[in-house]
């Protein structure tokens, strides 16, 4: 949805005032962030891999330290990742 001409002029004026009052903040706001080019789907996939990897690390640490609760926590995290993926796919298919 496009802005009206007067709204666009007001935004331009605000931008100019901001760059005059605080040039560092204006530069920071106009600079694209590092995650701006990464899609939501890619971030979700990376998050799933990170959660699964943390679960594997917890299982390995639990085995190393002979800690049954840590092994159970890691296994639960690994299984939870796959259960979450299954539920997500099931819900998407139902819609």
C-alpha positions as CSV (number, residue, x, y, z in Angstrom):
1,X,0.0,0.0,0.0
2,X,1.5,3.3,-1.1
3,X,1.6,6.3,1.2
4,X,-0.2,9.5,0.3
5,X,2.0,12.4,-0.9
6,X,1.7,14.4,2.4
7,X,2.5,11.3,4.4
8,X,5.6,10.6,2.3
9,X,6.7,14.3,2.7
10,X,6.3,14.1,6.5
11,X,8.4,10.9,6.7
12,X,11.1,12.5,4.6
13,X,11.1,15.5,6.9
14,X,11.4,13.3,10.0
15,X,14.3,11.4,8.3
16,X,16.1,14.7,7.6
17,X,15.6,15.9,11.1
18,X,16.9,12.7,12.5
19,X,20.0,12.7,10.4
20,X,20.7,16.3,11.5
21,X,20.1,15.6,15.2
22,X,21.8,12.2,15.5
23,X,23.8,11.2,12.4
24,X,25.2,8.0,14.1
25,X,21.7,6.7,14.8
26,X,20.5,7.6,11.3
27,X,23.4,5.8,9.8
28,X,22.7,2.8,12.0
29,X,19.0,2.7,11.0
30,X,19.7,3.0,7.3
31,X,22.3,0.2,7.3
32,X,20.8,-3.1,6.4
33,X,21.1,-5.8,9.1
34,X,23.1,-9.0,8.6
35,X,19.9,-11.1,8.9
36,X,17.9,-9.0,6.5
37,X,19.0,-11.0,3.5
38,X,18.3,-14.4,5.2
39,X,14.7,-15.7,4.8
40,X,12.5,-16.7,7.7
41,X,12.5,-20.3,6.4
42,X,16.3,-20.4,6.4
43,X,16.4,-19.1,10.0
44,X,13.8,-21.7,11.0
45,X,15.9,-24.5,9.5
46,X,19.0,-23.2,11.2
47,X,17.2,-23.1,14.5
48,X,16.0,-26.7,14.1
49,X,19.5,-27.8,13.3
50,X,20.9,-25.9,16.3
51,X,18.3,-27.4,18.7
52,X,19.1,-30.9,17.4
53,X,22.8,-30.3,17.7
54,X,22.4,-29.0,21.3
55,X,20.4,-32.2,22.1
56,X,23.2,-34.3,20.7
57,X,25.8,-32.4,22.7
58,X,23.7,-32.9,25.8
59,X,23.5,-36.6,25.2
60,X,27.3,-36.8,24.6
61,X,28.0,-34.8,27.7
62,X,25.7,-36.9,29.7
63,X,27.4,-40.1,28.6
64,X,30.8,-38.6,29.3
65,X,29.8,-37.5,32.8
66,X,27.5,-40.5,33.5
67,X,24.6,-38.2,34.1
68,X,21.3,-39.9,33.3
69,X,19.2,-36.6,33.6
70,X,21.5,-34.9,31.1
71,X,21.2,-37.9,28.7
72,X,17.4,-37.8,29.1
73,X,17.3,-34.1,28.5
74,X,19.4,-34.4,25.3
75,X,17.3,-37.3,24.0
76,X,14.1,-35.4,24.8
77,X,15.4,-32.4,22.9
78,X,16.4,-34.5,19.9
79,X,13.0,-36.3,19.8
80,X,11.2,-33.0,20.4
81,X,12.8,-31.5,17.3
82,X,11.5,-34.4,15.1
83,X,8.1,-34.4,16.8
84,X,7.9,-30.6,16.1
85,X,8.8,-31.1,12.5
86,X,6.2,-33.9,12.2
87,X,3.5,-31.8,13.8
88,X,4.3,-28.8,11.6
89,X,4.1,-30.9,8.5
90,X,0.9,-32.5,9.6
91,X,-0.7,-29.2,10.3
92,X,0.4,-27.8,7.0
93,X,-1.0,-30.7,5.2
94,X,-4.4,-30.4,7.0
95,X,-4.7,-26.8,5.9
